[in-house]
Amino acid sequence: MAGLRNVPELVVITGAGAGIGRATAVAFAELGSRVVCADIDLAAAGETAALVGGVARQLDVADADAWEHFGAWVRAECGVPDVVVNNAGIGMGGPFLEHTAQDWRRIVDVNLLGVVHGCRVFGRQLAERNRDPASARRGHLVNLASAAAFTPSRGLPAYVATKAAVLMLSEALRAEMAEHDVGVSAICPGFIATDIYSATTWVGEAGAAALHRGAALTGLFGRFAPGPDLVARRIVLAVRWDVPVLPVTVGAWLAYGTYHLTTPLMRLAARVGDEQTMRWLDGLARRLGDPPANAAVRVVSEKTRQNGVTHAQVVAR
Ligand SMILES: NC(=O)c1ccc[n+]([C@@H]2O[C@H](COP(=O)([O-])OP(=O)(O)OC[C@H]3O[C@@H](n4cnc5c(N)ncnc54)[C@H](O)[C@@H]3O)[C@@H](O)[C@H]2O)c1
């Protein structure tokens, strides 16, 4: 494992105005990193920046154009970052049948595409810097998934779906970014005492009931769940040791159990598709010669020619 053993010089964090994002800004600042605090709520980002001596920028992670401007601004004003923490996320609960198309649009835009854009914009910067022989700095992308990524829940169908997608995106991206010497980690916290529960949208519920449910959960987890500084420490650890997937809290580790047993094999399989492996597969296929099923393939090709339909269509019938 590679990992960033040196203190990262520059760290970018989304959703840095509260909760896990703010705690992560504090953790990296304590190490000596300079932190760019981005949040949809500029005032909240400003408070975190003041706390850590960093800079604040407004960013709605769901806005692809805003990401391009933000990435260009960071590069021009602060340089290429060493660590990017795609932390911003929202909660959404309630029965699947009550979710509207707009509900899905919003949570996918923030929780999944918000992470995709961050990895796209900064992943390119990190890969490009890695090609520069004069630069010895490595990069690391950290994506906030959740224990929800491997814990199905009828109460949070949209939330768990987006978090599972973030986890799998991180695994796939890790396989690709390895050739650019860029690490990718997915962090999977269980219940953490933050404001996310009071800010969660409860679909299909009238305002007062939704508020009550959010407040009750905030009270409960505020009493029993660990604070966001635990996740922040784990994020620092994941960057230092290049950890692929890191559950946080005992409950998250328990949920991760069975999944964890088979993940290393799946991670190897994720690498299939690169040039080298495809060339190796090609060579293997040539050495093995024509497959016995070749006749069937020829029949399909013949039909394709006769009917003028595509191979995919023929196979699908
Ligand atoms: N708290 C938990 O129990 C828990 C558990 C697992 C995963 N997570 C994940 O950790 C991340 C942080 O959660 P938290 O508990 O600190 O939440 P939080 O609600 O305390 O803080 C979220 C921050 O993100 C900002 N934000 C929201 N939408 C945004 C947008 N579109 N663009 C930019 N900023 C935006 C908010 O303004 C806020 O400052 C989320 O991705 C969440 O899903 C949290």
The ligand as an SDF file (V2000), in Angstrom:
LIG
                    3D

 44 48  0  0  0  0  0  0  0  0999 V2000
  -23.9320   11.3810   10.3720 N   0  0  0  0  0  0  0  0  0  0  0  0
  -24.0060   10.0930   10.0800 C   0  0  0  0  0  0  0  0  0  0  0  0
  -24.5170    9.2690   10.8640 O   0  0  0  0  0  0  0  0  0  0  0  0
  -23.4430    9.5920    8.7730 C   0  0  0  0  0  0  0  0  0  0  0  0
  -23.3080    8.2010    8.6260 C   0  0  0  0  0  0  0  0  0  0  0  0
  -22.8030    7.7100    7.4190 C   0  0  0  0  0  0  0  0  0  0  0  0
  -22.4460    8.5780    6.3980 C   0  0  0  0  0  0  0  0  0  0  0  0
  -22.5990    9.9190    6.5700 N   0  0  0  0  0  0  0  0  0  0  0  0
  -22.2370   10.7780    5.4290 C   0  0  0  0  0  0  0  0  0  0  0  0
  -21.2520   11.7050    5.8270 O   0  0  0  0  0  0  0  0  0  0  0  0
  -21.3790   12.9040    5.0850 C   0  0  0  0  0  0  0  0  0  0  0  0
  -21.4570   14.0920    6.0230 C   0  0  0  0  0  0  0  0  0  0  0  0
  -22.5870   13.9190    6.8520 O   0  0  0  0  0  0  0  0  0  0  0  0
  -22.8230   14.7440    8.1910 P   0  0  0  0  0  0  0  0  0  0  0  0
  -23.4560   13.7980    9.1450 O   0  0  0  0  0  0  0  0  0  0  0  0
  -21.6070   15.4840    8.5820 O   0  0  0  0  0  0  0  0  0  0  0  0
  -23.9580   15.7570    7.6740 O   0  0  0  0  0  0  0  0  0  0  0  0
  -24.3260   17.2490    8.1790 P   0  0  0  0  0  0  0  0  0  0  0  0
  -25.7510   17.4230    7.7690 O   0  0  0  0  0  0  0  0  0  0  0  0
  -23.9570   17.4230    9.6070 O   0  0  0  0  0  0  0  0  0  0  0  0
  -23.3690   18.1640    7.2860 O   0  0  0  0  0  0  0  0  0  0  0  0
  -23.4850   18.1540    5.8850 C   0  0  0  0  0  0  0  0  0  0  0  0
  -22.8520   19.4140    5.3060 C   0  0  0  0  0  0  0  0  0  0  0  0
  -22.9790   19.2990    3.8880 O   0  0  0  0  0  0  0  0  0  0  0  0
  -23.4990   20.5340    3.3790 C   0  0  0  0  0  0  0  0  0  0  0  0
  -24.2330   20.2620    2.1420 N   0  0  0  0  0  0  0  0  0  0  0  0
  -25.4660   19.7110    1.9980 C   0  0  0  0  0  0  0  0  0  0  0  0
  -25.8160   19.6910    0.7040 N   0  0  0  0  0  0  0  0  0  0  0  0
  -24.7830   20.2140    0.0130 C   0  0  0  0  0  0  0  0  0  0  0  0
  -24.5440   20.4790   -1.3650 C   0  0  0  0  0  0  0  0  0  0  0  0
  -25.4620   20.1870   -2.2960 N   0  0  0  0  0  0  0  0  0  0  0  0
  -23.3590   21.0200   -1.7340 N   0  0  0  0  0  0  0  0  0  0  0  0
  -22.4250   21.3310   -0.8000 C   0  0  0  0  0  0  0  0  0  0  0  0
  -22.6070   21.1670    0.5170 N   0  0  0  0  0  0  0  0  0  0  0  0
  -23.7720   20.5950    0.9210 C   0  0  0  0  0  0  0  0  0  0  0  0
  -24.3820   21.0770    4.4800 C   0  0  0  0  0  0  0  0  0  0  0  0
  -24.5680   22.4830    4.3400 O   0  0  0  0  0  0  0  0  0  0  0  0
  -23.5860   20.6830    5.7240 C   0  0  0  0  0  0  0  0  0  0  0  0
  -22.6510   21.6990    6.0510 O   0  0  0  0  0  0  0  0  0  0  0  0
  -22.6280   12.7160    4.2120 C   0  0  0  0  0  0  0  0  0  0  0  0
  -22.2360   12.3040    2.9240 O   0  0  0  0  0  0  0  0  0  0  0  0
  -23.3870   11.6140    4.9210 C   0  0  0  0  0  0  0  0  0  0  0  0
  -24.2280   10.9040    4.0490 O   0  0  0  0  0  0  0  0  0  0  0  0
  -23.0830   10.4500    7.7320 C   0  0  0  0  0  0  0  0  0  0  0  0
  1  2  1  0
  2  3  2  0
  2  4  1  0
  4  5  1  0
  4 44  2  0
  5  6  2  0
  6  7  1  0
  7  8  2  0
  8  9  1  0
  8 44  1  0
  9 10  1  0
  9 42  1  0
 10 11  1  0
 11 12  1  0
 11 40  1  0
 12 13  1  0
 13 14  1  0
 14 15  2  0
 14 16  1  0
 14 17  1  0
 17 18  1  0
 18 19  2  0
 18 20  1  0
 18 21  1  0
 21 22  1  0
 22 23  1  0
 23 24  1  0
 23 38  1  0
 24 25  1  0
 25 26  1  0
 25 36  1  0
 26 27  1  0
 26 35  1  0
 27 28  2  0
 28 29  1  0
 29 30  1  0
 29 35  2  0
 30 31  1  0
 30 32  2  0
 32 33  1  0
 33 34  2  0
 34 35  1  0
 36 37  1  0
 36 38  1  0
 38 39  1  0
 40 41  1  0
 40 42  1  0
 42 43  1  0
M  CHG  2   8   1  16  -1
M  END
$$$$
